[in-house]
């Protein structure tokens, strides 16, 4: 496993994860790929944002 700083190319994969995690009975969210991508892009473009991703490698 590798933890590294998030890059713009990671946004789509992170949006997929966001949708998978929150679109369920417990959270009752209705994220779409588009809204999740837009939200994460807004965070990513924030002046002080620092994000990290974990790459499993499998």
N, CA, C and O atoms as a Tripos MOL2 file, in Angstrom:
@<TRIPOS>MOLECULE
protein
  232   231    58     0     0
PROTEIN
NO_CHARGES

@<TRIPOS>ATOM
      1 N           0.8370   -1.1840    0.0000 N.3       1 UNK1
      2 CA          0.0000    0.0000    0.0000 C.3       1 UNK1
      3 C           0.8740    1.2370    0.0000 C.2       1 UNK1
      4 O           1.9500    1.2710    0.5960 O.2       1 UNK1
      5 N           0.3750    2.2530   -0.6890 N.am      2 UNK2
      6 CA          1.0860    3.5270   -0.7770 C.3       2 UNK2
      7 C           0.0990    4.6470   -0.4530 C.2       2 UNK2
      8 O          -1.0060    4.6730   -0.9940 O.2       2 UNK2
      9 N           0.4840    5.5610    0.4170 N.am      3 UNK3
     10 CA         -0.2930    6.7690    0.6690 C.3       3 UNK3
     11 C           0.4560    7.9070    0.0010 C.2       3 UNK3
     12 O           1.6540    8.0930    0.2150 O.2       3 UNK3
     13 N          -0.2680    8.6650   -0.8110 N.am      4 UNK4
     14 CA          0.3630    9.7660   -1.5300 C.3       4 UNK4
     15 C          -0.5920   10.9510   -1.5980 C.2       4 UNK4
     16 O          -1.7870   10.8240   -1.3310 O.2       4 UNK4
     17 N          -0.0450   12.0960   -1.9560 N.am      5 UNK5
     18 CA         -0.8410   13.3060   -2.0810 C.3       5 UNK5
     19 C          -1.8100   13.1610   -3.2620 C.2       5 UNK5
     20 O          -1.4490   12.6340   -4.3140 O.2       5 UNK5
     21 N          -3.0210   13.6270   -3.0710 N.am      6 UNK6
     22 CA         -4.0490   13.5460   -4.1020 C.3       6 UNK6
     23 C          -3.7030   14.4440   -5.2840 C.2       6 UNK6
     24 O          -3.2030   15.5560   -5.1190 O.2       6 UNK6
     25 N          -3.9830   13.9280   -6.4840 N.am      7 UNK7
     26 CA         -3.7930   14.6870   -7.7110 C.3       7 UNK7
     27 C          -5.1470   14.8560   -8.4000 C.2       7 UNK7
     28 O          -6.0920   14.1250   -8.1050 O.2       7 UNK7
     29 N          -5.2370   15.8090   -9.3070 N.am      8 UNK8
     30 CA         -6.4940   16.0790  -10.0160 C.3       8 UNK8
     31 C          -7.0340   14.8020  -10.6870 C.2       8 UNK8
     32 O          -8.2470   14.5940  -10.7260 O.2       8 UNK8
     33 N          -6.1600   13.9680  -11.2040 N.am      9 UNK9
     34 CA         -6.5840   12.7260  -11.8700 C.3       9 UNK9
     35 C          -7.2550   11.7440  -10.9190 C.2       9 UNK9
     36 O          -7.8880   10.7930  -11.3790 O.2       9 UNK9
     37 N          -7.1390   11.9420   -9.6210 N.am     10 UNK10
     38 CA         -7.7460   11.0510   -8.6280 C.3      10 UNK10
     39 C          -9.2030   11.3910   -8.3410 C.2      10 UNK10
     40 O          -9.9080   10.6000   -7.7160 O.2      10 UNK10
     41 N          -9.6600   12.5520   -8.7880 N.am     11 UNK11
     42 CA        -11.0010   13.0130   -8.4200 C.3      11 UNK11
     43 C         -12.0870   12.0330   -8.8590 C.2      11 UNK11
     44 O         -12.9970   11.7500   -8.0800 O.2      11 UNK11
     45 N         -12.0220   11.5170  -10.0600 N.am     12 UNK12
     46 CA        -13.0730   10.6030  -10.5510 C.3      12 UNK12
     47 C         -13.1660    9.3390   -9.6910 C.2      12 UNK12
     48 O         -14.2630    8.9030   -9.3410 O.2      12 UNK12
     49 N         -12.0230    8.7570   -9.3550 N.am     13 UNK13
     50 CA        -12.0330    7.5430   -8.5220 C.3      13 UNK13
     51 C         -12.5490    7.8600   -7.1170 C.2      13 UNK13
     52 O         -13.2840    7.0690   -6.5270 O.2      13 UNK13
     53 N         -12.1630    9.0110   -6.5900 N.am     14 UNK14
     54 CA        -12.6370    9.4100   -5.2620 C.3      14 UNK14
     55 C         -14.1400    9.6920   -5.2860 C.2      14 UNK14
     56 O         -14.8380    9.4040   -4.3130 O.2      14 UNK14
     57 N         -14.6420   10.2510   -6.3840 N.am     15 UNK15
     58 CA        -16.0820   10.4890   -6.5200 C.3      15 UNK15
     59 C         -16.8420    9.1640   -6.5370 C.2      15 UNK15
     60 O         -17.9150    9.0590   -5.9430 O.2      15 UNK15
     61 N         -16.2990    8.1650   -7.2030 N.am     16 UNK16
     62 CA        -16.9220    6.8320   -7.2020 C.3      16 UNK16
     63 C         -16.9970    6.2680   -5.7870 C.2      16 UNK16
     64 O         -18.0100    5.6910   -5.3890 O.2      16 UNK16
     65 N         -15.9260    6.4400   -5.0420 N.am     17 UNK17
     66 CA        -15.9020    5.9540   -3.6550 C.3      17 UNK17
     67 C         -16.9300    6.6990   -2.8160 C.2      17 UNK17
     68 O         -17.6540    6.0890   -2.0290 O.2      17 UNK17
     69 N         -16.9960    8.0230   -2.9830 N.am     18 UNK18
     70 CA        -17.9600    8.8280   -2.2350 C.3      18 UNK18
     71 C         -19.3800    8.3230   -2.4900 C.2      18 UNK18
     72 O         -20.1570    8.1540   -1.5510 O.2      18 UNK18
     73 N         -19.7170    8.0830   -3.7480 N.am     19 UNK19
     74 CA        -21.0490    7.5870   -4.0880 C.3      19 UNK19
     75 C         -21.3050    6.2120   -3.4730 C.2      19 UNK19
     76 O         -22.3830    5.9610   -2.9360 O.2      19 UNK19
     77 N         -20.3330    5.3400   -3.5490 N.am     20 UNK20
     78 CA        -20.4790    3.9930   -3.0070 C.3      20 UNK20
     79 C         -20.6990    4.0120   -1.4940 C.2      20 UNK20
     80 O         -21.5140    3.2530   -0.9700 O.2      20 UNK20
     81 N         -19.9820    4.8670   -0.8100 N.am     21 UNK21
     82 CA        -20.0520    4.9140    0.6560 C.3      21 UNK21
     83 C         -21.3360    5.5680    1.1520 C.2      21 UNK21
     84 O         -21.9620    5.0610    2.0830 O.2      21 UNK21
     85 N         -21.7400    6.6850    0.5500 N.am     22 UNK22
     86 CA        -22.8490    7.4650    1.1030 C.3      22 UNK22
     87 C         -24.2130    7.1880    0.5020 C.2      22 UNK22
     88 O         -25.2230    7.5560    1.1030 O.2      22 UNK22
     89 N         -24.2860    6.5560   -0.6550 N.am     23 UNK23
     90 CA        -25.5950    6.2560   -1.2470 C.3      23 UNK23
     91 C         -26.1050    4.9200   -0.7280 C.2      23 UNK23
     92 O         -26.0770    3.9100   -1.4320 O.2      23 UNK23
     93 N         -26.5650    4.9340    0.5020 N.am     24 UNK24
     94 CA        -27.0940    3.7220    1.1140 C.3      24 UNK24
     95 C         -28.1880    4.0930    2.1230 C.2      24 UNK24
     96 O         -28.4760    5.2730    2.3260 O.2      24 UNK24
     97 N         -28.7830    3.1000    2.7410 N.am     25 UNK25
     98 CA        -29.8660    3.3540    3.6950 C.3      25 UNK25
     99 C         -29.4120    4.1280    4.9130 C.2      25 UNK25
    100 O         -30.1490    4.9740    5.4190 O.2      25 UNK25
    101 N         -28.2210    3.8540    5.3880 N.am     26 UNK26
    102 CA        -27.7480    4.5180    6.6010 C.3      26 UNK26
    103 C         -27.5980    6.0310    6.4070 C.2      26 UNK26
    104 O         -28.0500    6.8110    7.2450 O.2      26 UNK26
    105 N         -26.9690    6.4430    5.3120 N.am     27 UNK27
    106 CA        -26.7170    7.8640    5.0640 C.3      27 UNK27
    107 C         -27.8540    8.5150    4.2860 C.2      27 UNK27
    108 O         -28.0810    9.7180    4.4100 O.2      27 UNK27
    109 N         -28.5620    7.7400    3.4950 N.am     28 UNK28
    110 CA        -29.6840    8.2070    2.6880 C.3      28 UNK28
    111 C         -29.3190    9.4110    1.8120 C.2      28 UNK28
    112 O         -30.1060   10.3490    1.6800 O.2      28 UNK28
    113 N         -28.1430    9.3800    1.2270 N.am     29 UNK29
    114 CA        -27.6940   10.4300    0.3110 C.3      29 UNK29
    115 C         -28.0310   10.0340   -1.1200 C.2      29 UNK29
    116 O         -28.2840    8.8640   -1.4080 O.2      29 UNK29
    117 N         -28.0330   10.9930   -1.9890 N.am     30 UNK30
    118 CA        -28.3370   10.7540   -3.4040 C.3      30 UNK30
    119 C         -27.2570   11.3890   -4.2830 C.2      30 UNK30
    120 O         -27.5610   12.1710   -5.1840 O.2      30 UNK30
    121 N         -26.0060   11.0480   -4.0170 N.am     31 UNK31
    122 CA        -24.9050   11.5730   -4.8210 C.3      31 UNK31
    123 C         -24.9510   10.9690   -6.2180 C.2      31 UNK31
    124 O         -25.2370    9.7830   -6.3800 O.2      31 UNK31
    125 N         -24.6720   11.7820   -7.2140 N.am     32 UNK32
    126 CA        -24.4570   11.2790   -8.5680 C.3      32 UNK32
    127 C         -22.9610   11.4350   -8.8540 C.2      32 UNK32
    128 O         -22.2550   12.1330   -8.1270 O.2      32 UNK32
    129 N         -22.4910   10.7890   -9.9060 N.am     33 UNK33
    130 CA        -21.0800   10.9710  -10.2710 C.3      33 UNK33
    131 C         -20.7740   12.4450  -10.4980 C.2      33 UNK33
    132 O         -19.7150   12.9430  -10.1160 O.2      33 UNK33
    133 N         -21.7190   13.1270  -11.1240 N.am     34 UNK34
    134 CA        -21.5010   14.5490  -11.4290 C.3      34 UNK34
    135 C         -21.4180   15.4040  -10.1630 C.2      34 UNK34
    136 O         -20.4950   16.2060  -10.0200 O.2      34 UNK34
    137 N         -22.3740   15.2390   -9.2440 N.am     35 UNK35
    138 CA        -22.3510   16.0720   -8.0380 C.3      35 UNK35
    139 C         -21.1500   15.7380   -7.1590 C.2      35 UNK35
    140 O         -20.5560   16.6350   -6.5600 O.2      35 UNK35
    141 N         -20.7900   14.4740   -7.0750 N.am     36 UNK36
    142 CA        -19.6260   14.0860   -6.2770 C.3      36 UNK36
    143 C         -18.3480   14.6570   -6.8820 C.2      36 UNK36
    144 O         -17.4800   15.1490   -6.1610 O.2      36 UNK36
    145 N         -18.2330   14.5890   -8.2050 N.am     37 UNK37
    146 CA        -17.0510   15.1370   -8.8830 C.3      37 UNK37
    147 C         -16.9700   16.6390   -8.6960 C.2      37 UNK37
    148 O         -15.8940   17.1760   -8.4330 O.2      37 UNK37
    149 N         -18.1000   17.3240   -8.8290 N.am     38 UNK38
    150 CA        -18.1110   18.7820   -8.6430 C.3      38 UNK38
    151 C         -17.7200   19.1690   -7.2230 C.2      38 UNK38
    152 O         -16.9430   20.1020   -7.0200 O.2      38 UNK38
    153 N         -18.2540   18.4560   -6.2490 N.am     39 UNK39
    154 CA        -17.9470   18.7430   -4.8490 C.3      39 UNK39
    155 C         -16.4590   18.5150   -4.5600 C.2      39 UNK39
    156 O         -15.8040   19.3670   -3.9600 O.2      39 UNK39
    157 N         -15.9370   17.3770   -4.9840 N.am     40 UNK40
    158 CA        -14.5290   17.0850   -4.7460 C.3      40 UNK40
    159 C         -13.6080   18.0420   -5.5020 C.2      40 UNK40
    160 O         -12.5360   18.3940   -5.0110 O.2      40 UNK40
    161 N         -14.0210   18.4560   -6.6770 N.am     41 UNK41
    162 CA        -13.2340   19.4290   -7.4400 C.3      41 UNK41
    163 C         -13.1900   20.7610   -6.7060 C.2      41 UNK41
    164 O         -12.1430   21.4070   -6.6540 O.2      41 UNK41
    165 N         -14.3200   21.1780   -6.1370 N.am     42 UNK42
    166 CA        -14.3410   22.4130   -5.3460 C.3      42 UNK42
    167 C         -13.3570   22.3310   -4.1780 C.2      42 UNK42
    168 O         -12.6060   23.2730   -3.9270 O.2      42 UNK42
    169 N         -13.3650   21.2070   -3.4700 N.am     43 UNK43
    170 CA        -12.4060   21.0280   -2.3730 C.3      43 UNK43
    171 C         -10.9790   21.0590   -2.9140 C.2      43 UNK43
    172 O         -10.1210   21.7640   -2.3820 O.2      43 UNK43
    173 N         -10.7330   20.2980   -3.9640 N.am     44 UNK44
    174 CA         -9.3890   20.1610   -4.5230 C.3      44 UNK44
    175 C          -8.8200   21.5160   -4.9330 C.2      44 UNK44
    176 O          -7.6300   21.7710   -4.7460 O.2      44 UNK44
    177 N          -9.6500   22.3710   -5.4820 N.am     45 UNK45
    178 CA         -9.1900   23.6720   -5.9500 C.3      45 UNK45
    179 C          -9.0820   24.7040   -4.8370 C.2      45 UNK45
    180 O          -8.6420   25.8310   -5.0670 O.2      45 UNK45
    181 N          -9.4860   24.3150   -3.6230 N.am     46 UNK46
    182 CA         -9.3680   25.2210   -2.4800 C.3      46 UNK46
    183 C          -7.9120   25.5540   -2.1970 C.2      46 UNK46
    184 O          -7.0330   24.7010   -2.3190 O.2      46 UNK46
    185 N          -7.6690   26.7840   -1.8240 N.am     47 UNK47
    186 CA         -6.3100   27.2910   -1.6370 C.3      47 UNK47
    187 C          -5.5060   26.4720   -0.6240 C.2      47 UNK47
    188 O          -4.3110   26.2510   -0.8190 O.2      47 UNK47
    189 N          -6.1430   26.0280    0.4380 N.am     48 UNK48
    190 CA         -5.4130   25.3300    1.5040 C.3      48 UNK48
    191 C          -5.6900   23.8280    1.5580 C.2      48 UNK48
    192 O          -5.2940   23.1550    2.5100 O.2      48 UNK48
    193 N          -6.3660   23.3050    0.5410 N.am     49 UNK49
    194 CA         -6.7040   21.8760    0.5360 C.3      49 UNK49
    195 C          -5.4730   21.0060    0.3450 C.2      49 UNK49
    196 O          -4.6280   21.2750   -0.5100 O.2      49 UNK49
    197 N          -5.3870   19.9710    1.1470 N.am     50 UNK50
    198 CA         -4.3910   18.9190    0.9580 C.3      50 UNK50
    199 C          -5.1430   17.6060    1.1390 C.2      50 UNK50
    200 O          -5.7180   17.3570    2.1980 O.2      50 UNK50
    201 N          -5.1380   16.7720    0.1140 N.am     51 UNK51
    202 CA         -5.8180   15.4860    0.1830 C.3      51 UNK51
    203 C          -4.8340   14.3560   -0.0500 C.2      51 UNK51
    204 O          -3.7850   14.5440   -0.6660 O.2      51 UNK51
    205 N          -5.1780   13.2030    0.4390 N.am     52 UNK52
    206 CA         -4.3310   12.0220    0.2820 C.3      52 UNK52
    207 C          -5.1680   10.8630   -0.2320 C.2      52 UNK52
    208 O          -6.3640   10.7740    0.0450 O.2      52 UNK52
    209 N          -4.5370    9.9910   -0.9720 N.am     53 UNK53
    210 CA         -5.1780    8.7680   -1.4320 C.3      53 UNK53
    211 C          -4.3190    7.5710   -1.0120 C.2      53 UNK53
    212 O          -3.1000    7.6680   -0.8720 O.2      53 UNK53
    213 N          -4.9910    6.4590   -0.8200 N.am     54 UNK54
    214 CA         -4.3040    5.2080   -0.5050 C.3      54 UNK54
    215 C          -4.4300    4.3160   -1.7140 C.2      54 UNK54
    216 O          -5.5360    4.0510   -2.1860 O.2      54 UNK54
    217 N          -3.3030    3.8490   -2.2190 N.am     55 UNK55
    218 CA         -3.3070    2.9170   -3.3460 C.3      55 UNK55
    219 C          -3.0040    1.5290   -2.7900 C.2      55 UNK55
    220 O          -1.9660    1.2980   -2.1700 O.2      55 UNK55
    221 N          -3.9310    0.6230   -3.0290 N.am     56 UNK56
    222 CA         -3.8170   -0.7420   -2.5190 C.3      56 UNK56
    223 C          -2.7920   -1.5510   -3.3120 C.2      56 UNK56
    224 O          -2.0460   -2.3430   -2.7350 O.2      56 UNK56
    225 N          -2.7520   -1.3580   -4.6160 N.am     57 UNK57
    226 CA         -1.7920   -2.0620   -5.4360 C.3      57 UNK57
    227 C          -2.2260   -3.4540   -5.8460 C.2      57 UNK57
    228 O          -1.4530   -4.1680   -6.4850 O.2      57 UNK57
    229 N          -3.4430   -3.8650   -5.4990 N.am     58 UNK58
    230 CA         -3.8820   -5.2070   -5.9060 C.3      58 UNK58
    231 C          -4.8010   -5.1580   -7.0760 C.2      58 UNK58
    232 O          -5.2610   -6.2000   -7.5430 O.2      58 UNK58
@<TRIPOS>BOND
     1     1     2 1
     2     2     3 1
     3     3     4 2
     4     3     5 am
     5     5     6 1
     6     6     7 1
     7     7     8 2
     8     7     9 am
     9     9    10 1
    10    10    11 1
    11    11    12 2
    12    11    13 am
    13    13    14 1
    14    14    15 1
    15    15    16 2
    16    15    17 am
    17    17    18 1
    18    18    19 1
    19    19    20 2
    20    19    21 am
    21    21    22 1
    22    22    23 1
    23    23    24 2
    24    23    25 am
    25    25    26 1
    26    26    27 1
    27    27    28 2
    28    27    29 am
    29    29    30 1
    30    30    31 1
    31    31    32 2
    32    31    33 am
    33    33    34 1
    34    34    35 1
    35    35    36 2
    36    35    37 am
    37    37    38 1
    38    38    39 1
    39    39    40 2
    40    39    41 am
    41    41    42 1
    42    42    43 1
    43    43    44 2
    44    43    45 am
    45    45    46 1
    46    46    47 1
    47    47    48 2
    48    47    49 am
    49    49    50 1
    50    50    51 1
    51    51    52 2
    52    51    53 am
    53    53    54 1
    54    54    55 1
    55    55    56 2
    56    55    57 am
    57    57    58 1
    58    58    59 1
    59    59    60 2
    60    59    61 am
    61    61    62 1
    62    62    63 1
    63    63    64 2
    64    63    65 am
    65    65    66 1
    66    66    67 1
    67    67    68 2
    68    67    69 am
    69    69    70 1
    70    70    71 1
    71    71    72 2
    72    71    73 am
    73    73    74 1
    74    74    75 1
    75    75    76 2
    76    75    77 am
    77    77    78 1
    78    78    79 1
    79    79    80 2
    80    79    81 am
    81    81    82 1
    82    82    83 1
    83    83    84 2
    84    83    85 am
    85    85    86 1
    86    86    87 1
    87    87    88 2
    88    87    89 am
    89    89    90 1
    90    90    91 1
    91    91    92 2
    92    91    93 am
    93    93    94 1
    94    94    95 1
    95    95    96 2
    96    95    97 am
    97    97    98 1
    98    98    99 1
    99    99   100 2
   100    99   101 am
   101   101   102 1
   102   102   103 1
   103   103   104 2
   104   103   105 am
   105   105   106 1
   106   106   107 1
   107   107   108 2
   108   107   109 am
   109   109   110 1
   110   110   111 1
   111   111   112 2
   112   111   113 am
   113   113   114 1
   114   114   115 1
   115   115   116 2
   116   115   117 am
   117   117   118 1
   118   118   119 1
   119   119   120 2
   120   119   121 am
   121   121   122 1
   122   122   123 1
   123   123   124 2
   124   123   125 am
   125   125   126 1
   126   126   127 1
   127   127   128 2
   128   127   129 am
   129   129   130 1
   130   130   131 1
   131   131   132 2
   132   131   133 am
   133   133   134 1
   134   134   135 1
   135   135   136 2
   136   135   137 am
   137   137   138 1
   138   138   139 1
   139   139   140 2
   140   139   141 am
   141   141   142 1
   142   142   143 1
   143   143   144 2
   144   143   145 am
   145   145   146 1
   146   146   147 1
   147   147   148 2
   148   147   149 am
   149   149   150 1
   150   150   151 1
   151   151   152 2
   152   151   153 am
   153   153   154 1
   154   154   155 1
   155   155   156 2
   156   155   157 am
   157   157   158 1
   158   158   159 1
   159   159   160 2
   160   159   161 am
   161   161   162 1
   162   162   163 1
   163   163   164 2
   164   163   165 am
   165   165   166 1
   166   166   167 1
   167   167   168 2
   168   167   169 am
   169   169   170 1
   170   170   171 1
   171   171   172 2
   172   171   173 am
   173   173   174 1
   174   174   175 1
   175   175   176 2
   176   175   177 am
   177   177   178 1
   178   178   179 1
   179   179   180 2
   180   179   181 am
   181   181   182 1
   182   182   183 1
   183   183   184 2
   184   183   185 am
   185   185   186 1
   186   186   187 1
   187   187   188 2
   188   187   189 am
   189   189   190 1
   190   190   191 1
   191   191   192 2
   192   191   193 am
   193   193   194 1
   194   194   195 1
   195   195   196 2
   196   195   197 am
   197   197   198 1
   198   198   199 1
   199   199   200 2
   200   199   201 am
   201   201   202 1
   202   202   203 1
   203   203   204 2
   204   203   205 am
   205   205   206 1
   206   206   207 1
   207   207   208 2
   208   207   209 am
   209   209   210 1
   210   210   211 1
   211   211   212 2
   212   211   213 am
   213   213   214 1
   214   214   215 1
   215   215   216 2
   216   215   217 am
   217   217   218 1
   218   218   219 1
   219   219   220 2
   220   219   221 am
   221   221   222 1
   222   222   223 1
   223   223   224 2
   224   223   225 am
   225   225   226 1
   226   226   227 1
   227   227   228 2
   228   227   229 am
   229   229   230 1
   230   230   231 1
   231   231   232 2
@<TRIPOS>SUBSTRUCTURE
     1 UNK1         2 RESIDUE 1 A UNK
     2 UNK2         6 RESIDUE 1 A UNK
     3 UNK3        10 RESIDUE 1 A UNK
     4 UNK4        14 RESIDUE 1 A UNK
     5 UNK5        18 RESIDUE 1 A UNK
     6 UNK6        22 RESIDUE 1 A UNK
     7 UNK7        26 RESIDUE 1 A UNK
     8 UNK8        30 RESIDUE 1 A UNK
     9 UNK9        34 RESIDUE 1 A UNK
    10 UNK10       38 RESIDUE 1 A UNK
    11 UNK11       42 RESIDUE 1 A UNK
    12 UNK12       46 RESIDUE 1 A UNK
    13 UNK13       50 RESIDUE 1 A UNK
    14 UNK14       54 RESIDUE 1 A UNK
    15 UNK15       58 RESIDUE 1 A UNK
    16 UNK16       62 RESIDUE 1 A UNK
    17 UNK17       66 RESIDUE 1 A UNK
    18 UNK18       70 RESIDUE 1 A UNK
    19 UNK19       74 RESIDUE 1 A UNK
    20 UNK20       78 RESIDUE 1 A UNK
    21 UNK21       82 RESIDUE 1 A UNK
    22 UNK22       86 RESIDUE 1 A UNK
    23 UNK23       90 RESIDUE 1 A UNK
    24 UNK24       94 RESIDUE 1 A UNK
    25 UNK25       98 RESIDUE 1 A UNK
    26 UNK26      102 RESIDUE 1 A UNK
    27 UNK27      106 RESIDUE 1 A UNK
    28 UNK28      110 RESIDUE 1 A UNK
    29 UNK29      114 RESIDUE 1 A UNK
    30 UNK30      118 RESIDUE 1 A UNK
    31 UNK31      122 RESIDUE 1 A UNK
    32 UNK32      126 RESIDUE 1 A UNK
    33 UNK33      130 RESIDUE 1 A UNK
    34 UNK34      134 RESIDUE 1 A UNK
    35 UNK35      138 RESIDUE 1 A UNK
    36 UNK36      142 RESIDUE 1 A UNK
    37 UNK37      146 RESIDUE 1 A UNK
    38 UNK38      150 RESIDUE 1 A UNK
    39 UNK39      154 RESIDUE 1 A UNK
    40 UNK40      158 RESIDUE 1 A UNK
    41 UNK41      162 RESIDUE 1 A UNK
    42 UNK42      166 RESIDUE 1 A UNK
    43 UNK43      170 RESIDUE 1 A UNK
    44 UNK44      174 RESIDUE 1 A UNK
    45 UNK45      178 RESIDUE 1 A UNK
    46 UNK46      182 RESIDUE 1 A UNK
    47 UNK47      186 RESIDUE 1 A UNK
    48 UNK48      190 RESIDUE 1 A UNK
    49 UNK49      194 RESIDUE 1 A UNK
    50 UNK50      198 RESIDUE 1 A UNK
    51 UNK51      202 RESIDUE 1 A UNK
    52 UNK52      206 RESIDUE 1 A UNK
    53 UNK53      210 RESIDUE 1 A UNK
    54 UNK54      214 RESIDUE 1 A UNK
    55 UNK55      218 RESIDUE 1 A UNK
    56 UNK56      222 RESIDUE 1 A UNK
    57 UNK57      226 RESIDUE 1 A UNK
    58 UNK58      230 RESIDUE 1 A UNK
